[in-house]
Amino acid sequence: MATKFQIRAAHTADTITVYQAYDPAIGVPAARDGRFPAAWKRDRMTWIKPSFLWMMYRCGWGTKEGQQTVLAVEISREGFDWALRNACLSHYVPDLHPDQATWKRQLRQAPARVQWDPERDLHLAPLPYRSLQLGLGGEASARYADEWIVGVDDVTPLAHEIHGLVRGGDSEGAARLMPEERAYPAGEELLGHLTA
């Protein structure tokens, strides 16, 4: 498996931390209660990202409309691994799929989907390796909300502090505040059908 598809994340023996950004109406009660409020739509695809900096790239350091509250969601590794095992790539890859019709059928049936996008550095410039985005829909979305979540933290202040240091030219100070992300133990069994 190419290392450019390696998952890097903050993780323990039992959990992995993923990031999402929401409007404060969703994000604030989620962080307060440790679960998503009733207004959170479980029938929609929800995307989780193990990379803090890719989340910063996506939400503009917590400044984009509807993404002002950045959440660090700690979930069970058991759940995360289940999602990977049951995921389908969000795009067709001839080396992985027999044909486009088969891929489309798999995509329709899969409760999760995977995209690999360029990882980002502190200045949000693309790096030569990939970062995982994991989309959860249907059964995966419900399991995420109801079974996998161990804790939810509002890390918006951290995002703003790191961004301030980056803007002020203190990349070393910003790097010291970054969550420690290391290689997640996802081998061929979890990623073989998602990398080529």
C-alpha positions in Angstrom: 0.0 0.0 0.0 1.5 3.4 -1.0 2.4 5.6 2.0 0.8 8.5 0.2 -2.5 6.9 1.3 -1.5 6.4 5.0 -4.0 7.7 7.5 -2.5 10.1 10.1 -4.6 10.8 13.2 -4.6 11.4 16.9 -5.5 8.0 18.3 -5.3 5.8 21.4 -5.6 2.1 21.8 -9.4 2.4 21.6 -10.3 5.7 20.0 -9.5 8.0 17.0 -10.1 11.7 16.8 -11.8 13.1 13.7 -12.8 16.7 12.9 -15.9 18.3 11.7 -17.0 22.0 11.5 -20.6 23.2 11.9 -22.8 26.2 12.4 -22.7 27.1 16.1 -26.4 26.0 16.4 -25.2 22.4 15.9 -21.6 22.6 17.1 -22.1 24.3 20.5 -24.7 21.9 21.8 -22.8 18.9 20.4 -19.7 20.0 22.4 -21.7 20.8 25.5 -23.7 17.5 25.5 -21.2 15.1 23.9 -23.6 14.2 21.2 -25.3 15.8 18.2 -28.5 17.8 18.9 -31.9 16.9 17.3 -31.3 19.5 14.6 -28.4 17.4 13.3 -29.7 15.6 10.2 -28.7 11.9 10.5 -30.2 11.1 7.0 -27.5 13.3 5.3 -24.0 12.2 4.4 -21.6 13.5 7.1 -17.9 13.8 6.4 -15.3 13.2 9.1 -11.6 14.1 8.7 -8.7 12.7 10.9 -6.5 15.5 9.7 -6.7 18.7 11.7 -5.0 20.8 9.0 -7.3 19.4 6.3 -10.2 20.5 8.4 -8.7 23.9 8.7 -8.3 24.1 5.0 -12.0 23.1 4.5 -13.4 25.5 7.1 -11.0 28.4 6.7 -9.8 28.0 10.4 -13.4 28.1 11.6 -14.3 31.3 9.7 -16.4 30.0 6.8 -20.2 30.5 7.0 -21.8 27.5 8.6 -18.5 26.1 9.8 -17.6 28.5 12.6 -17.5 25.8 15.3 -14.7 23.2 14.9 -15.3 20.0 16.7 -12.8 17.3 17.6 -14.9 14.1 17.8 -13.4 11.2 19.6 -14.9 7.9 18.3 -14.3 4.2 18.8 -11.6 2.7 16.6 -14.0 -0.3 16.2 -16.6 2.1 14.6 -14.0 3.8 12.4 -12.6 0.5 11.2 -16.1 -0.7 10.4 -16.7 2.4 8.3 -13.5 1.8 6.4 -14.2 -1.9 5.9 -17.7 -1.0 4.5 -16.6 2.0 2.5 -16.4 2.5 -1.3 -14.2 5.0 -3.1 -16.1 8.1 -4.1 -14.6 8.0 -7.6 -14.0 5.2 -10.1 -10.5 3.6 -10.3 -10.0 1.0 -13.0 -7.3 -0.8 -10.9 -9.8 -1.3 -8.1 -13.2 -1.7 -9.8 -14.0 -4.2 -12.6 -16.1 -1.5 -14.4 -17.9 1.7 -13.8 -21.3 0.0 -13.4 -19.9 -2.2 -10.6 -18.4 0.8 -8.9 -21.6 2.8 -9.2 -23.6 -0.2 -7.7 -21.0 -0.5 -4.8 -21.2 3.3 -4.2 -25.0 3.2 -3.9 -25.0 0.3 -1.5 -22.0 1.3 0.7 -22.8 3.1 4.0 -19.5 5.0 3.8 -17.4 6.5 1.1 -13.8 7.6 1.0 -12.0 10.5 -0.8 -8.2 11.0 -0.7 -7.3 14.7 -1.0 -3.9 16.4 -0.7 -2.8 16.8 2.9 -2.1 20.4 3.9 0.7 22.2 5.8 0.4 25.0 8.3 -0.1 27.5 5.5 -2.8 25.2 4.0 -0.6 24.5 0.9 -1.0 21.0 -0.6 1.5 18.3 0.4 2.6 15.4 -1.9 0.6 12.8 0.2 -3.0 12.3 0.8 -5.5 12.8 3.6 -8.5 10.7 4.3 -12.0 12.1 4.1 -14.6 9.6 5.3 -18.3 10.2 4.3 -20.9 8.4 6.5 -24.4 7.9 5.3 -27.4 5.7 6.2 -26.4 3.1 8.7 -22.9 4.5 9.2 -24.2 8.0 10.0 -26.6 6.6 12.6 -23.9 4.4 14.2 -21.6 7.4 14.3 -24.1 9.5 16.1 -25.6 6.8 18.4 -22.8 4.3 19.1 -19.3 5.5 18.2 -18.9 8.9 19.8 -16.8 8.8 23.0 -16.5 12.6 23.4 -16.9 15.9 21.6 -14.6 19.0 22.1 -15.0 22.5 20.7 -11.5 23.2 19.4 -12.4 26.5 17.7 -10.3 28.5 20.1 -7.3 26.3 19.3 -7.9 26.7 15.6 -8.0 30.5 16.0 -4.8 30.5 18.2 -2.8 28.4 15.7 -4.1 30.5 12.8 -3.0 33.7 14.6 0.5 32.3 15.1 0.8 31.2 11.5 -0.4 34.7 10.3 2.1 36.3 12.7 5.0 34.3 11.2 5.5 32.0 14.2 5.3 28.6 12.5 7.2 26.9 15.2 4.8 28.1 17.9 1.9 27.0 15.7 3.4 23.6 15.2 3.8 23.1 18.9 0.1 23.6 19.5 -0.9 21.1 16.7 -2.6 17.9 17.8 -0.2 15.0 17.5 -1.1 12.9 14.5 0.7 9.7 13.7 0.2 6.8 11.4 -3.0 4.9 12.1 -2.7 1.1 12.0 -4.9 0.5 8.9 -3.4 -2.2 6.8 -4.4 -4.0 3.6 -7.5 -5.4 5.3 -9.0 -1.9 5.9 -7.5 0.0 3.0 -6.8 -2.5 0.2 -10.1 -1.8 -1.5 -9.6 2.0 -1.1 -6.1 2.6 -2.5 -4.4 1.9 -5.8 
